[in-house]
Amino acid sequence: MAINHTQIYPAPVAYFSMEVGIISEMPTYSGGLGVLAGDTLRAAADMGVPLIGVTLLHRKGYFRQHLDQAGNQTEEPFDWDPAQFLEPLDTIVAVQIEGREVKIRPWRLIITGVTGSEVTVYFLDTCLPENSEWDRTLTDYLYGGDVHYRLCQEIILGMGGISVLRALGYSRLQAYHMNEGHSALLILSLLEEQMKTYNVCSVDMTCAQDVRDMCVFTTHTPVPAAVDQFPLDMVARVLGQEHFNALKSASCFKDDTLNMTYLGLCFSRYINGVSMRHEEISQSMFPTYPINSVTNGVHPVSWVSTSFADLFDREVPEWRKDSNYLRYLITIPIDEVQKAHAAAKRILLGEIEKRTGLKFDPAVFTIGFARRATGYKRANLIFSDLERLRHIVKNVGPIQMVYGGKAHPRDESGKEMIRSVFRAAEQLKDSVKIVYLEEYNMELGKLICSGVDLWLNTPQKPQEASGTSGMKAALNGVPSLSVLDGWWVEGHVEGVTGWSIGDSWEPESNIQKELAYLYNKLEYVIIPMYYSRPNTYAWIMRNAIALNGSYYNSQRMVYQYTKNAYYP
């Protein structure tokens, strides 16, 4: 699987993503999409694959999260100083928005891989004195503002990103990878270049094919309503009539809107979903386009706890350069896995006490659920029958639970999901200790996914495109109990790498059936094994590392993109 680092690639690949998560102190990500982008770029650096990242600066970040005693979420801007982490460049470019010039300056970050190879990421910034007060805010908030604000941001990312690359000397690139549809307006800039004019009114089909041959598109959502769509009158006003006419002549409008996923599909030679199951869903949503799959992966060196990293370094030191070596851990002594996990668990429980004053017992079975808080992820599904939980605790063994995750400021269902966890914690306080940790970020996510004993995942089918939190847990020897959707359809081997909620891959959720499996697996299989047969439980933990961790990682993912999409 490992790529020969001396291989000479024809040209670099530009990787566009609205968000990129590198470290917690840089709030340039909101969740899975941005963390995946960061893991992709880190893996490319490890493997010597010449990716160039393009994203927005997000001066005020996603937001800082505060939760009161009832679980009510409030937000405030995440002010940070880009100069602490990034290098400002002197290059200035401009894009046209509503007939005016908006200036853009890039900031540069160098990611150095384990072999010394480097990947550059450019963060685009409009907070410049040449811009109007409102235009300066366009790179402030990640997923903030209204539809108009979002369209302006996507012009900066897509069209501004191409202009920045050209100004920095990147005249010849192998491919342009759109990580979701937010950057799809880069297609307009590529069309302009192919037409050899900046007054495009109609698109020559030969030029359109030339652009298609340059582009790669990854879709991340199986839900049509989640796709960015802009009304045509707004598109004409914001982009200008000439660009509007170009999009119209290329048949880029669908149902009287500019649909960014549809735009990416129309102009890409390689299209993929982010799991095999998601490929099936996407193909049914867009039957006229050939859709492949590259299942997501996570960056092992970034997500493995210190105790497990030390263990891996002793047993298979090659794992940092080639994560395939994690497969060899299938034979490491069980007690080594138990000791490494106990150390990670102590760190998590210490952080909980530091943040909240609550003392969790390291001997008690601990369930983790930490994901973006939104309705379809169903963080509160396990609380559907509180009496059943009390019965399990009384008759099988004690449970404690750790939660984390932010709801988008305008996602009322997500905010209610958080409050429902707080209500359940209050109702169960005499039998199950539950904590919801605020200000969820990459650092806290790593602590939770490495320090709990079981990773719980309960999305409503078929809305989980892939999911990566369970992959991070698996790298740390934490097995999953999950609905069979997204990546778990591929990674699940019952009683070997974890357990399923349900027994088949049926396309829609049946809540009563899922609840029966959830409670029965906990009561009759998982918790009794944890307390009565700890070595058997640790055997499954070891399998999670060797079977899931060795495959569901970003090195394998980047290898697949390299061979199938970038340099076929």
C-alpha positions in Angstrom: 0.0 0.0 0.0 2.8 2.4 0.8 3.7 4.8 -2.0 7.3 5.1 -3.1 8.4 8.5 -1.9 10.8 8.8 -4.8 8.1 8.5 -7.3 7.9 11.6 -9.6 4.3 12.8 -10.0 3.4 14.7 -13.2 2.1 17.8 -11.3 0.6 18.6 -7.9 -3.1 18.3 -7.0 -5.1 21.3 -5.6 -7.4 20.2 -2.7 -10.2 22.6 -2.0 -12.2 22.4 1.2 -14.4 25.0 3.0 -12.9 23.8 6.3 -9.6 22.2 7.3 -8.9 21.0 10.8 -5.2 21.0 11.7 -5.1 21.7 15.4 -7.7 22.7 18.0 -6.1 26.2 18.5 -6.9 27.0 14.8 -10.8 27.0 14.7 -10.9 26.5 10.9 -13.1 23.5 11.1 -16.6 22.5 12.5 -16.5 18.7 12.4 -16.0 15.7 10.3 -15.5 17.4 6.9 -12.8 19.7 8.1 -11.0 17.0 10.3 -11.1 14.7 7.3 -9.5 17.4 5.1 -6.7 17.9 7.7 -6.1 14.2 7.9 -6.0 14.0 4.1 -3.3 16.7 3.9 -1.3 15.1 6.7 -1.4 11.7 5.1 -0.3 13.2 1.8 2.7 14.8 3.5 3.5 11.4 5.1 3.4 9.7 1.7 5.1 12.3 -0.5 1.9 13.0 -2.5 2.0 16.6 -3.8 -1.3 18.1 -2.5 -1.9 21.8 -2.2 -4.7 22.7 0.3 -7.0 25.7 -0.3 -9.4 26.9 2.3 -10.7 30.0 4.1 -9.1 31.6 7.1 -12.2 31.9 9.3 -10.9 34.6 11.6 -13.8 34.1 14.1 -13.8 30.4 13.7 -16.9 28.2 14.0 -17.8 29.3 17.5 -17.0 28.7 21.2 -19.7 26.6 22.9 -21.1 27.2 26.3 -23.7 24.9 28.0 -25.7 25.9 31.1 -27.0 23.4 33.7 -29.9 22.6 31.5 -27.9 22.0 28.4 -28.8 25.2 26.7 -26.1 26.0 24.2 -24.9 29.6 23.6 -22.2 30.7 21.2 -19.5 33.3 21.0 -16.9 34.1 18.4 -13.6 32.2 18.6 -11.1 35.0 18.3 -7.6 33.8 17.4 -4.4 35.2 16.0 -3.6 33.7 12.6 0.0 35.0 12.9 0.7 32.6 15.7 0.3 29.6 13.3 0.4 30.9 9.7 2.7 32.9 7.5 1.0 35.9 5.7 2.0 36.3 2.1 2.3 39.5 0.1 0.3 38.2 -2.8 -3.1 39.9 -3.3 -5.7 38.8 -5.8 -9.3 40.0 -6.5 -12.6 38.5 -7.3 -15.8 40.2 -8.6 -18.7 40.1 -6.1 -21.9 42.1 -7.0 -19.8 44.1 -9.5 -17.1 45.2 -7.0 -13.6 44.0 -6.5 -13.0 42.0 -3.3 -9.3 41.6 -2.5 -7.9 38.3 -1.1 -4.7 37.6 0.6 -3.4 34.0 1.4 -1.8 32.8 4.5 0.5 29.8 4.3 0.9 26.7 6.5 3.5 24.0 5.8 2.6 20.4 7.0 5.7 18.2 7.3 5.1 14.5 7.1 6.9 11.7 8.9 9.3 11.2 6.0 10.1 14.9 5.7 7.9 15.6 2.7 5.9 18.8 2.8 2.3 19.8 1.9 1.3 23.5 1.7 -2.1 24.8 2.8 -3.3 28.3 1.8 -5.9 30.0 4.0 -7.7 32.8 2.1 -8.4 36.1 3.9 -10.5 39.2 2.9 -9.8 41.2 6.1 -7.8 43.8 4.1 -7.9 47.6 4.3 -8.7 47.8 0.6 -12.1 46.0 1.2 -15.3 47.4 2.5 -16.2 46.7 6.1 -18.7 44.0 5.1 -16.3 42.4 2.6 -13.7 42.1 5.3 -16.1 39.8 7.2 -16.5 37.3 4.4 -13.7 35.1 5.8 -14.8 35.5 9.4 -17.3 32.8 10.1 -17.4 29.2 9.1 -21.0 28.3 8.0 -22.1 31.7 9.4 -24.5 34.2 8.0 -27.3 33.7 5.5 -27.4 32.2 2.0 -26.1 35.4 0.4 -23.1 35.3 2.8 -22.4 31.7 1.9 -22.5 32.3 -1.8 -20.0 35.2 -1.4 -17.7 32.8 0.6 -18.0 30.2 -2.1 -16.9 32.7 -4.7 -13.8 33.5 -2.6 -13.0 29.8 -2.0 -13.5 28.6 -5.6 -12.7 31.4 -7.9 -10.5 33.3 -5.5 -8.6 30.0 -4.7 -7.8 29.6 -8.4 -6.6 33.2 -8.7 -4.4 32.7 -5.6 -2.9 29.5 -7.0 -2.1 31.2 -10.3 -0.6 34.3 -8.6 1.7 32.0 -6.6 2.9 30.3 -9.7 0.8 27.1 -9.8 0.1 27.3 -13.5 0.0 23.5 -14.2 -1.8 21.2 -11.9 -2.7 17.6 -12.3 -6.2 17.9 -10.8 -8.6 20.1 -8.8 -10.2 18.1 -6.0 -13.4 19.6 -4.6 -14.0 18.2 -1.1 -17.8 18.8 -1.2 -19.6 21.4 -3.3 -18.6 24.5 -1.5 -15.7 25.1 -3.9 -17.4 24.2 -7.1 -17.3 27.7 -8.5 -13.7 27.1 -9.3 -15.1 25.5 -12.4 -16.1 28.9 -13.7 -12.4 30.1 -13.4 -11.2 26.9 -15.2 -13.8 27.5 -17.9 -12.6 31.1 -18.3 -9.0 29.9 -18.7 -10.0 27.3 -21.3 -12.0 29.8 -23.3 -9.0 32.1 -23.2 -11.2 35.0 -22.2 -12.6 36.6 -19.1 -15.9 37.6 -20.7 -17.5 34.2 -20.9 -21.0 34.3 -22.2 -21.3 30.8 -23.5 -19.4 27.6 -22.9 -17.8 25.6 -25.8 -18.4 21.9 -25.1 -14.8 21.0 -25.9 -13.6 23.4 -23.3 -16.2 22.0 -20.9 -14.7 18.5 -21.4 -11.2 19.9 -20.9 -12.4 21.3 -17.5 -14.1 18.0 -16.7 -10.9 16.2 -17.3 -9.2 18.2 -14.6 -11.7 17.9 -11.8 -12.4 15.4 -9.0 -15.5 15.7 -6.8 -16.2 14.1 -3.4 -19.8 14.2 -2.1 -20.2 13.8 1.6 -24.0 13.9 2.1 -26.7 11.4 1.4 -29.4 14.0 2.1 -30.5 16.2 -0.8 -31.7 18.9 1.6 -28.1 19.4 2.9 -26.8 20.4 -0.5 -25.9 24.1 -1.0 -28.4 25.7 -3.4 -28.7 29.3 -4.4 -31.7 31.1 -6.1 -31.0 32.2 -9.7 -31.7 35.8 -9.1 -29.1 35.9 -6.4 -26.6 34.1 -8.5 -27.1 36.6 -11.4 -26.7 39.5 -9.0 -23.7 38.2 -7.0 -21.8 36.5 -9.8 -22.7 38.9 -12.5 -24.6 38.4 -15.7 -21.7 37.0 -17.7 -20.9 34.3 -15.2 -24.6 33.6 -14.9 -24.9 33.1 -18.6 -21.9 30.8 -18.7 -23.4 28.6 -16.0 -26.7 28.6 -17.9 -25.2 27.7 -21.2 -23.4 24.8 -19.6 -26.7 23.5 -18.2 -25.5 23.9 -14.6 -28.9 25.0 -13.1 -31.2 22.4 -11.7 -34.8 23.0 -10.5 -34.3 26.8 -10.9 -31.4 26.9 -8.5 -27.6 26.7 -8.7 -27.0 23.4 -7.0 -23.4 23.1 -6.0 -23.3 19.3 -5.8 -24.9 19.2 -9.3 -22.2 21.7 -10.5 -19.5 19.5 -9.2 -21.0 16.4 -10.7 -21.4 18.0 -14.1 -17.7 19.0 -14.4 -15.8 16.1 -12.8 -14.1 13.2 -14.4 -14.0 11.2 -11.1 -16.8 11.4 -8.6 -16.9 9.5 -5.3 -18.9 8.9 -2.2 -17.2 8.4 1.1 -18.1 4.8 1.8 -19.4 1.9 -0.2 -22.8 2.3 1.2 -22.7 6.0 0.4 -21.8 5.2 -3.1 -25.0 3.3 -3.5 -27.1 6.1 -1.9 -25.4 8.7 -4.1 -25.8 6.7 -7.3 -29.6 6.5 -6.5 -29.7 10.3 -6.0 -27.7 11.1 -9.1 -28.3 8.1 -11.5 -26.9 9.7 -14.6 -23.4 10.1 -13.1 -20.8 7.4 -12.5 -20.1 7.4 -8.8 -17.3 5.5 -7.2 -16.4 5.2 -3.5 -13.3 6.0 -1.4 -14.2 5.2 2.2 -12.9 7.9 4.6 -10.0 7.3 6.9 -8.3 9.1 9.8 -4.7 10.0 10.4 -3.3 7.4 12.9 -0.4 9.5 14.2 -2.8 12.4 15.0 -5.5 10.3 16.7 -3.7 7.6 18.6 -3.2 8.2 22.3 0.2 8.5 23.8 0.0 5.2 25.5 -1.0 3.3 22.3 1.6 5.3 20.2 4.3 4.1 22.6 3.0 0.5 22.3 2.9 0.7 18.5 6.4 2.2 18.4 7.7 -0.8 20.4 5.9 -3.5 18.5 5.7 -2.2 14.9 7.7 1.0 14.6 7.0 1.2 10.8 3.3 2.1 11.6 4.0 5.9 11.4 5.2 5.6 7.8 2.9 2.8 6.7 -0.3 2.3 8.7 -0.7 -1.1 7.1 1.7 -2.4 9.7 -1.0 -2.0 12.3 -2.3 -5.3 11.0 0.6 -7.0 12.7 -0.8 -6.0 16.1 -3.2 -8.9 15.8 -0.7 -10.9 17.8 0.4 -8.5 20.5 -0.2 -9.7 24.1 -3.7 -8.9 25.4 -2.3 -7.4 28.7 -0.4 -4.8 26.6 -3.6 -3.6 25.1 -5.3 -3.5 28.5 -2.4 -1.4 30.0 -2.3 1.1 27.2 -6.1 1.5 27.3 -6.1 2.0 31.1 -3.6 4.8 30.7 -5.7 6.5 28.1 -8.8 6.1 30.3 -7.1 7.7 33.3 -6.2 10.7 31.2 -9.8 11.1 30.0 -11.3 10.7 33.5 -8.7 13.2 34.8 -9.8 15.7 32.2 -13.5 15.2 33.1 -12.7 15.9 36.8 -10.6 19.0 35.9 -13.4 20.4 33.7 -16.5 19.5 35.8 -15.4 18.3 39.2 -17.1 14.9 38.5 -15.1 11.9 39.6 -15.6 8.9 37.2 -14.6 5.5 38.3 -11.9 3.9 36.1 -13.3 0.4 36.9 -16.7 1.3 35.5 -17.8 0.5 32.0 -17.7 3.8 30.1 -19.6 4.6 26.9 -18.6 7.4 24.6 -20.7 9.5 22.2 -19.0 12.6 20.8 -20.1 13.9 17.4 -21.7 17.0 15.8 -25.0 17.5 17.6 -27.7 17.2 15.0 -31.0 15.4 14.9 -30.2 12.4 12.6 -27.2 11.3 14.8 -29.7 10.6 17.6 -27.4 11.1 20.6 -30.4 10.4 22.9 -31.5 7.1 21.4 -30.1 5.1 24.2 -32.3 7.1 26.6 -35.5 6.0 24.9 -36.2 3.5 27.8 -34.7 4.8 31.1 -36.2 1.9 33.1 -34.4 -0.6 30.8 -31.1 1.2 31.5 -31.8 1.1 35.2 -32.5 -2.6 35.0 -29.2 -3.2 33.1 -27.2 -1.3 35.7 -28.9 -3.1 38.6 -28.6 -6.6 37.2 -25.5 -6.6 35.0 -23.1 -3.9 36.1 -22.6 -0.1 36.4 -22.4 2.3 33.4 -21.0 5.8 33.0 -21.3 7.9 29.8 -19.3 10.7 28.3 -20.8 13.0 25.7 -19.5 15.9 23.5 -20.5 17.8 20.4 -21.6 21.2 19.1 -24.9 22.1 17.5 -24.9 24.6 14.7 -26.2 27.9 16.0 -29.3 27.6 13.8 -29.9 23.9 14.3 -32.7 23.9 16.9 -33.1 20.1 16.6 -29.4 19.7 17.5 -29.7 22.0 20.4 -32.7 20.1 21.7 -30.7 16.9 21.3 -28.1 18.3 23.8 -30.8 19.4 26.2 -32.4 15.9 26.1 -29.1 14.3 27.1 -28.9 16.7 30.1 -32.5 15.8 31.1 -31.6 12.1 30.9 -28.6 12.7 33.0 -30.7 14.3 35.7 -33.3 11.5 35.6 -30.6 8.8 35.8 -28.3 10.5 38.3 -28.9 7.8 40.9 -28.0 5.0 38.6 -25.9 6.2 35.6 -23.3 8.9 35.8 -23.5 11.0 32.6 -21.4 14.0 31.6 -21.7 16.3 28.5 -18.5 18.1 28.0 -18.7 21.6 26.4 -16.4 23.1 23.8 -15.9 19.9 21.9 -12.8 20.1 19.6 -10.1 17.9 18.1 -8.1 17.7 21.3 -11.1 16.7 23.4 -12.3 14.3 20.7 -9.0 12.4 20.9 -9.3 12.1 24.7 -12.8 10.7 24.5 -12.4 8.3 21.6 -9.3 6.9 23.2 -10.4 6.8 26.8 -13.9 5.2 26.8 -14.5 1.5 26.7 -17.2 1.4 24.0 -18.0 3.8 21.1 -21.7 4.3 20.6 -23.0 5.4 17.2 -26.7 5.6 16.5 -27.4 7.5 13.2 -30.7 7.3 11.5 -30.3 5.4 8.2 -29.4 6.2 5.5 -28.0 9.6 6.6 -24.5 8.5 7.8 -22.4 9.0 4.7 -19.3 7.6 6.4 -18.5 8.8 9.9 -15.0 8.8 11.2 -15.3 9.0 15.0 -15.5 5.2 15.3 -12.4 4.9 13.2 -10.5 7.0 15.7 -11.8 4.9 18.5 -10.8 1.7 16.8 -7.2 3.0 16.4 -7.2 3.2 20.2 -8.6 -0.2 20.8 -12.2 1.0 21.5 -14.8 -1.2 19.7 -18.0 0.2 18.3 -21.6 -0.5 19.0 -23.2 1.1 15.9 -26.1 1.2 13.5 -25.1 -0.5 10.2 -24.7 2.6 8.1 -21.7 4.5 6.6 -18.3 2.9 7.2 -19.5 0.4 9.8 -21.2 -1.6 7.1 -17.7 -2.4 5.9 -15.8 -2.4 9.2 -18.2 -4.4 11.3 -17.5 -8.0 12.1 -19.9 -9.1 14.8 -18.2 -10.0 18.0 -14.8 -9.5 16.4 -14.4 -5.7 15.7 -17.4 -4.7 17.7 -21.2 -5.0 17.5 -24.1 -3.9 15.4 -27.4 -2.3 16.2 -29.6 -4.3 13.9 -28.7 -7.4 11.9 -28.9 -6.2 8.3 -28.1 -3.4 5.9 -31.7 -2.4 5.3 -31.9 1.1 3.9 -34.2 2.7 6.5 -34.1 2.8 10.3 -36.7 0.8 12.3 -36.4 2.5 15.7 -38.1 -0.3 17.7 -35.9 -2.9 16.2 -32.8 -0.9 16.8 -33.7 -0.2 20.4 -34.2 -3.9 21.0 -30.8 -4.7 19.6 -29.1 -1.8 21.4 -30.4 -2.8 24.9 -30.0 -6.5 24.3 -26.4 -6.2 23.1 -25.5 -4.1 26.1 -27.4 -6.3 28.6 -26.6 -9.8 27.4 -23.3 -9.5 25.4 -21.2 -6.4 25.9 -21.4 -5.4 29.5 -21.3 -9.0 30.9 -18.2 -9.6 28.7 -16.5 -6.5 30.0 -17.0 -7.4 33.7 -16.8 -11.2 33.6 -14.5 -11.9 30.6 -12.1 -9.0 30.4 -9.6 -10.8 28.3 -12.2 -11.6 25.7 -13.2 -7.9 25.6 -9.5 -7.0 25.2 -9.3 -9.5 22.3 -12.0 -7.5 20.5 -10.1 -4.3 21.4 -7.0 -5.7 19.7 -9.0 -6.8 16.7 -10.4 -3.2 16.4 -6.8 -1.9 16.1 -5.5 -4.6 13.8 -8.5 -5.1 11.5 -10.2 -1.6 11.5 -7.3 0.6 12.4 -5.0 -0.8 9.7 -7.5 -0.1 6.9 -9.7 2.8 7.9 -7.0 5.4 7.9 -6.0 8.3 5.7 -2.9 6.7 4.2 -5.0 4.0 2.6 -7.6 6.7 1.6 -5.0 9.0 0.0 -3.5 6.0 -1.8 -6.9 5.2 -3.3 -7.3 8.8 -4.4 -3.9 8.9 -5.9 -4.3 5.7 -7.9 -7.9 6.1 -8.9 -8.6 9.8 -9.1 -5.5 11.9 -9.3 -3.0 9.9 -11.4 -5.0 7.1 -12.9 
